[in-house]
Amino acid sequence: MPAVSKGDGMRGLAVFISDIRNCKSKEAEVKRINKELANIRSKFKGDKALDGYSKKKYVCKLLFIFLLGHDIDFGHMEAVNLLSSNKYTEKQIGYLFISVLVNSNSDLIRLINNAIKNDLASRNPTFMNLALHCIANVGSREMAEAFASEIPRILVAGDTMDSVKQSAALCLLRLNRTSPDLVPMGEWTARVVHLLNDQHLGVVTAATSLITTLAQKSPDDFKTSVSLAVTRLSRIVTSASIDLQDYTYYFVAAPWLSVKLLRLLQCYPPPEDTSLRSRLTECLETILNKAQEPPKSKKVQHSNARNAVLFEAISLIIHHDSEPTLLVRACNQLGQFLQHRETNLRYLALESMCTLASSEFSHEAVKTHIETVINALKTERDVSVRQRAVDLLYAMCDRSNARQIVAEMLSYLETADYSIREEIVLKVAILAEKYAVDYTWYVDTILNLIRIAGDYVSEEVWYRVIQIVINRDDVQGYAAKTVFEALQAPACHENLVKVGGYILGEFGNLIAGDPRSSPLVQFNLLHSKFHLCSVPTRALLLSAYIKFINLFPEVKATIQDVLRSDSQLRNADVELQQRAVEYLRLSCIASADTLATVLEEMPAFPERESSILAKLKKKKGPGKLPENVNGSAEEPAASSKPDTACWWTSSPTSRLLLLLLLLLLLLRWRTTCPGEPSSLRPPPFAPRRSDVLLRLLRFICKNNGVLYENQLLQIGLKSEYRQNLGRIYVFYGNKTTSQFLGFSTAVSSSDLNVHAKAVEPVIEGGAQLQQILNIECVTEFCDVPVLHIQFRPPSNVLTPDSVCQSRYGGTLQNIEVKLPVMLNKFFQPTEMTSQDFFQRWKQLGA
């Protein structure tokens, strides 16, 4: 690359930058910038033609002003003119300006493409590199259409210099990611693969990145790359550091190329050729052997490079899953990292061992490290490492260690971070059922789980307990006795009340012979929890009461008195009122035989796929769950909610209360959003405001879910609160197949302190973007924060509904969404005696 001469110092630019830095205020900076912009504009419009140096200097100033955050609406043509210069520095500034400021839809694209074509045809390696870098940086579809067929020719040409080949390979990789349908690789495939044999390791590194991406899309077309990759990897691994001196990084030979070659090999199964497979095995053994050698340097760069190659080699061993010796060695090597002082190494070791635990060859080797993993769960400071430790315990669990692992998970659950409690609950429930030899242990485990983390026990978990108890006669009496004892605690979680009401209503007769658990005692115990429960749980308890009338005629009068009370027959909730009326009439007019027929014991549930396991898979995402959980004949089955036609149905039909709350929110919405400007009105396919309100209403008592959705965008939330602090994870999902450009968000709130982390300006088609909002409540408030979202879909946007293409394409989208941050999110429970409570209550009344 040509050296920059002394005359290229651009003193005027240096003075301008110095003036900006010396400004004492924002106003002074803006004043100086406006003055400079006026000067540059007059120079560009003046009669006197500017020389290349002056154009370069002024274009540089415009670029600097843009990087300071100010809009630039002129100077683009002068930058394009710099592309035709024969001086490197002028051409470089022109390309830099275009890469940063020129939009892919600009009218200047044709002129820019012509200049790029001239530079690619010049055979000047410096100019060719600048042109290729510009194509990769802009990466628009127009550029892909213009150069996608030209760049492969440059890449495989015999007279192309090595530096240009590197740029061409990476440029082609960029175009393949943005416009894969426009990159024709069919005729170039064999010659591109042959680049793995190139003498220049920089070319090999760039080509490996390109081939790996292409092989993931069309593996059959690049099968021949496997043998060349193994050969090249073997030469790197067996070479001394002095042999690859230019590509040795802190005594590690070509670490980046080694990692890329190992990732390429993970696109294919183990080689069928015996000699090639043996050579690859030797390479992997050599990498594992080098990991055991003393480090050649104490610097962190050396250990990072060496460990990067090692972990990628272990990933390849796990991917092939065919060499028992290598798998066990990899497991032992990872076991050494479990107690390493470096947090990242502990995390990676736990993550890799999770995958190893699913292999039949290495499962036993992984189990030998159970005490180390349990210790990490108890002592590790980093929550992400603790979560990986939970995943590994789940993956290594079998019949021999199930009770120990479940006990440790339950112990950790009491102090676990809120973000992972639900996942731990699901895993404990799955393991307890899958490896339960004695189902009394399973019942004890689930009840203990509800006691420790009741708020995080989903419906699927307690549904499953009921199904198992109903389907197994040998555990019904024990379950009734155990849940009766658990309900005697002063404070019971609502999920425990649900389980207790269901089981006692079905099998309370099995323990009624004991005076301590007589029918009246059982009823009084359940009814003592009634007023503390939500509407669905009360509905379930009413069903339990009518079941008691059938099981225990001696308590019929007591239960009828409860059903007759005004609090039931005139209940504000329609569902509870209807149940009370129907159950009372049924108990009065039906004969004993009719009651026995209508209220007979629930039949056994059919075996189905476990909904707990399905929920865990959904939570972890595809490919995140260890395979050994899925392949057992003793898979937990059945699962969904108990039959909706049964007496226990507790459908949420609180229509009256819901309607009142909805009307209040509608009123609130109308009073807080007067005179909405037309630019912010929802597009034709936006969700109705009533739908948005219903979504917002659901967040009053929950923290996770979908907040907003239209044809283009889906917004999901996951939130957690502690005392006066809250954190919301906002997920923006692009539902189209095209990019969202200029994506930006802002949060407005008058009473809350909200700090929003910046988001990427581009969301790829079908991708999801995460943003973290940190919230501090400093005073009471009524108005919830508002999330403002702005983005522009491209003109060729494709949505699931093709009708939306013409309505959305190219139109700036402005969306306002109310965030469900209500005052109740910051409530904290307070413990006090009954005497203190009534004293405060009287003070409030006074």
Salt bridges, closest charged atoms under 4 A:
ASP8 OD1 - LYS56 NZ 3.13
ASP19 OD2 - ARG32 NH2 3.15
GLU29 OE2 - LYS26 NZ 3.70
GLU29 OE2 - HIS70 NE2 3.68
GLU36 OE1 - ARG32 NH1 2.99
GLU36 OE2 - LYS61 NZ 2.89
ASP73 OD1 - ARG41 NH2 3.67
ASP119 OD1 - LYS91 NZ 3.08
GLU145 OE2 - ARG141 NE 3.97
GLU150 OE2 - ARG153 NH2 2.11
ASP159 OD1 - ARG123 NH2 3.44
ASP181 OD2 - ARG141 NH2 2.65
ASP198 OD2 - LYS165 NZ 3.75
GLU312 OE1 - ARG263 NE 3.28
GLU323 OE2 - ARG277 NE 3.89
GLU364 OE1 - LYS367 NZ 3.45
GLU380 OE2 - ARG346 NH2 2.72
ASP391 OD2 - ARG388 NH2 2.59
ASP391 OD1 - LYS427 NZ 2.12
ASP391 OD2 - LYS620 NZ 3.20
ASP398 OD2 - HIS363 NE2 3.47
ASP398 OD2 - LYS367 NZ 2.76
GLU408 OE1 - LYS378 NZ 3.60
ASP417 OD1 - ARG386 NH2 2.40
GLU422 OE2 - LYS615 NZ 3.58
GLU422 OE1 - LYS619 NZ 3.90
GLU423 OE2 - LYS427 NZ 2.96
GLU423 OE2 - LYS620 NZ 3.06
GLU433 OE2 - ARG464 NH2 2.51
ASP455 OD1 - HIS493 NE2 2.71
GLU485 OE2 - LYS481 NZ 2.86
GLU506 OE2 - LYS547 NZ 3.00
ASP514 OD2 - ARG516 NH2 2.96
ASP561 OD1 - ARG564 NH1 3.50
GLU575 OE2 - ARG579 NE 2.80
GLU634 OE1 - ARG399 NH2 1.93
GLU676 OE2 - ARG689 NH2 3.87
ASP691 OD1 - ARG688 NH2 3.41
GLU709 OE1 - ARG695 NH2 3.69
GLU709 OE2 - LYS735 NZ 2.94
ASP783 OD1 - ARG668 NH2 2.19
GLU816 OE2 - HIS788 ND1 3.29
